[in-house]
Amino acid sequence: MTEPLPCPRCGGALSSALYGPCPACRTDLRARSVRQSELLEVAAYEPRMNVVPNQVATKD
């Protein structure tokens, strides 16, 4: 038997085996955390000029 625990978010009584938000608070938190996806423009990769070629490859 589980003893009633208070919901950490709203303070309402919750009888559950694990401590956490009540089902109403859980659905509200899930609804608030949904975010629409968006496309991001990323610049093309350009190598830096300070990169030195391998000395063995440039050896004559």
Stockholm file with secondary structure:
# STOCKHOLM 1.0

chainA/1-60         MTEPLPCPRCGGALSSALYGPCPACRTDLRARSVRQSELLEVAAYEPRMNVVPNQVATKD
#=GR chainA/1-60 SS CCCCEECTTTCCEECCSSCSCCHHHHHHHHHHTCCCCCCCCCCCCCCCTTCCCCHHHHCC
#=GC SS_cons        CCCCEECTTTCCEECCSSCSCCHHHHHHHHHHTCCCCCCCCCCCCCCCTTCCCCHHHHCC
//
